[in-house]
Amino acid sequence: MPLDKVSGPPDLPSSDASLRAFMNTSQSFIDSYTTLTLHGFKPEDVARSMLAAAINFYQIFDIHHALPETLRLLADSLEDSHN
């Protein structure tokens, strides 16, 4: 499953190696989520868990102050892509 413009990489270092590392890691997550659904977990439950993990990531790295704006941008992008 390829990454779309909403879940694709944000601004990253310009080197191809950095981009490949980011994309490989992202693909690994997608593969793991797919495996969970193949084992009977509902996609909605997997997605909710993934979102909770992302929020936890923001808290662990003490960047939670940026989360509301990030979520607004993602919501706007999702709405724009469906209109």
Backbone as CSV, one residue per row, in Angstrom:
resi,resn,N_x,N_y,N_z,CA_x,CA_y,CA_z,C_x,C_y,C_z
1,MET,0.850,-1.172,0.000,0.000,0.000,0.000,0.898,1.238,0.000
2,PRO,0.837,2.054,-1.049,1.689,3.241,-1.107,1.176,4.333,-0.169
3,LEU,2.085,5.210,0.232,1.700,6.341,1.063,1.057,7.400,0.189
4,ASP,-0.010,8.029,0.694,-0.637,9.092,-0.069,-0.139,10.439,0.410
5,LYS,-0.693,11.514,-0.161,-0.181,12.837,0.179,-0.452,13.227,1.619
6,VAL,-1.448,12.624,2.264,-1.748,12.952,3.661,-0.753,12.271,4.583
7,SER,-0.463,11.002,4.333,0.415,10.264,5.231,1.861,10.223,4.750
8,GLY,2.135,10.862,3.627,3.486,10.873,3.094,4.429,11.670,3.977
9,PRO,5.708,11.653,3.648,6.696,12.287,4.516,6.573,13.802,4.523
10,PRO,6.789,14.406,5.685,6.854,15.861,5.762,8.218,16.333,5.279
11,ASP,8.554,17.570,5.546,9.875,18.064,5.166,10.951,17.229,5.842
12,LEU,11.831,16.685,5.040,12.898,15.823,5.538,14.233,16.348,5.032
13,PRO,15.305,15.879,5.652,16.614,16.209,5.083,16.635,15.818,3.611
14,SER,17.349,16.546,2.816,17.261,16.385,1.371,17.952,15.139,0.822
15,SER,18.694,14.422,1.621,19.421,13.277,1.077,18.474,12.132,0.742
16,ASP,18.809,11.425,-0.320,18.018,10.264,-0.722,18.022,9.195,0.364
17,ALA,19.125,9.047,1.072,19.219,8.034,2.132,18.218,8.331,3.241
18,SER,18.070,9.590,3.616,17.105,9.950,4.652,15.691,9.653,4.199
19,LEU,15.380,10.001,2.976,14.041,9.742,2.451,13.775,8.246,2.375
20,ARG,14.743,7.482,1.904,14.569,6.018,1.833,14.351,5.436,3.220
21,ALA,15.096,5.896,4.213,14.933,5.390,5.576,13.543,5.705,6.091
22,PHE,13.070,6.918,5.844,11.730,7.301,6.281,10.674,6.436,5.595
23,MET,10.791,6.282,4.291,9.810,5.512,3.524,9.848,4.035,3.919
24,ASN,11.029,3.477,4.162,11.136,2.079,4.582,10.470,1.872,5.936
25,THR,10.689,2.794,6.849,10.066,2.693,8.169,8.559,2.823,8.056
26,SER,8.099,3.772,7.261,6.659,3.943,7.058,6.045,2.675,6.471
27,GLN,6.715,2.086,5.501,6.203,0.862,4.890,6.166,-0.274,5.905
28,SER,7.142,-0.328,6.787,7.158,-1.348,7.831,5.935,-1.216,8.739
29,PHE,5.595,0.022,9.112,4.392,0.237,9.917,3.147,-0.223,9.162
30,ILE,3.040,0.159,7.897,1.876,-0.233,7.098,1.778,-1.747,7.012
31,ASP,2.900,-2.413,6.795,2.900,-3.874,6.730,2.433,-4.481,8.055
32,SER,2.875,-3.893,9.163,2.456,-4.386,10.483,0.957,-4.199,10.690
33,TYR,0.438,-3.046,10.301,-1.001,-2.789,10.447,-1.802,-3.739,9.565
34,THR,-1.300,-4.005,8.367,-1.971,-4.947,7.472,-2.003,-6.335,8.093
35,THR,-0.896,-6.750,8.699,-0.838,-8.052,9.366,-1.892,-8.139,10.465
36,LEU,-2.050,-7.065,11.245,-3.064,-7.072,12.303,-4.463,-7.269,11.723
37,THR,-4.757,-6.593,10.612,-6.091,-6.763,10.014,-6.266,-8.170,9.452
38,LEU,-5.198,-8.752,8.937,-5.283,-10.125,8.426,-5.530,-11.128,9.551
39,HIS,-5.179,-10.752,10.771,-5.411,-11.599,11.939,-6.743,-11.290,12.613
40,GLY,-7.570,-10.498,11.951,-8.928,-10.284,12.422,-9.217,-8.978,13.135
41,PHE,-8.204,-8.150,13.345,-8.469,-6.860,13.966,-9.175,-5.949,12.965
42,LYS,-10.150,-5.196,13.426,-10.856,-4.263,12.554,-9.908,-3.133,12.161
43,PRO,-9.940,-2.737,10.893,-9.083,-1.630,10.460,-9.291,-0.370,11.300
44,GLU,-10.532,-0.110,11.707,-10.811,1.074,12.521,-10.091,1.003,13.866
45,ASP,-10.021,-0.197,14.442,-9.332,-0.367,15.731,-7.830,-0.213,15.570
46,VAL,-7.295,-0.751,14.485,-5.855,-0.609,14.215,-5.523,0.866,13.991
47,ALA,-6.351,1.553,13.226,-6.115,2.972,12.948,-6.195,3.806,14.225
48,ARG,-7.158,3.507,15.080,-7.291,4.243,16.345,-6.060,4.011,17.231
49,SER,-5.573,2.788,17.260,-4.363,2.480,18.037,-3.147,3.199,17.467
50,MET,-3.057,3.255,16.141,-1.954,3.952,15.485,-2.001,5.434,15.824
51,LEU,-3.195,6.013,15.820,-3.331,7.426,16.158,-2.950,7.683,17.616
52,ALA,-3.360,6.796,18.503,-2.982,6.928,19.915,-1.469,6.827,20.082
53,ALA,-0.836,5.952,19.325,0.626,5.826,19.387,1.298,7.101,18.882
54,ALA,0.735,7.715,17.850,1.296,8.962,17.339,1.190,10.075,18.381
55,ILE,0.053,10.141,19.050,-0.123,11.145,20.105,0.878,10.898,21.224
56,ASN,1.064,9.635,21.581,2.053,9.283,22.602,3.453,9.712,22.175
57,PHE,3.773,9.547,20.907,5.061,9.963,20.363,5.279,11.457,20.608
58,TYR,4.263,12.256,20.334,4.361,13.707,20.566,4.629,14.009,22.035
59,GLN,3.991,13.252,22.917,4.190,13.479,24.356,5.582,13.045,24.808
60,ILE,6.043,11.911,24.339,7.359,11.400,24.722,8.459,12.381,24.334
61,PHE,8.352,12.952,23.143,9.384,13.867,22.666,9.091,15.321,23.012
62,ASP,8.112,15.522,23.879,7.759,16.853,24.387,7.502,17.851,23.260
63,ILE,6.788,17.375,22.236,6.405,18.250,21.130,4.883,18.322,21.014
64,HIS,4.207,17.954,22.116,2.747,17.910,22.106,2.121,19.270,21.814
65,HIS,2.853,20.354,22.051,2.333,21.688,21.742,2.048,21.846,20.243
66,ALA,2.743,21.088,19.396,2.565,21.167,17.949,1.414,20.301,17.451
67,LEU,0.923,19.422,18.293,-0.075,18.446,17.855,-1.387,19.069,17.383
68,PRO,-1.990,20.012,18.087,-3.262,20.561,17.603,-3.178,21.124,16.179
69,GLU,-2.137,21.896,15.893,-1.997,22.459,14.550,-1.766,21.359,13.512
70,THR,-0.973,20.359,13.873,-0.733,19.240,12.956,-2.034,18.519,12.644
71,LEU,-2.835,18.270,13.665,-4.114,17.593,13.452,-5.063,18.442,12.607
72,ARG,-5.050,19.754,12.820,-5.885,20.644,12.002,-5.468,20.572,10.532
73,LEU,-4.159,20.616,10.287,-3.667,20.540,8.907,-4.045,19.211,8.253
74,LEU,-3.908,18.129,9.003,-4.291,16.820,8.460,-5.785,16.753,8.183
75,ALA,-6.597,17.276,9.103,-8.049,17.279,8.908,-8.421,18.096,7.673
76,ASP,-7.812,19.263,7.536,-8.081,20.095,6.351,-7.698,19.367,5.071
77,SER,-6.552,18.706,5.095,-6.102,17.970,3.917,-7.063,16.826,3.576
78,LEU,-7.529,16.119,4.596,-8.492,15.046,4.355,-9.787,15.582,3.779
79,GLU,-10.291,16.664,4.346,-11.530,17.254,3.849,-11.355,17.755,2.415
80,ASP,-10.230,18.402,2.115,-9.980,18.911,0.783,-9.912,17.780,-0.250
81,SER,-9.332,16.659,0.158,-9.194,15.547,-0.783,-10.522,14.834,-1.053
82,HIS,-11.503,15.048,-0.201,-12.816,14.419,-0.380,-13.847,15.377,-0.954
83,ASN,-13.446,16.569,-1.286,-14.383,17.551,-1.877,-14.082,17.763,-3.343
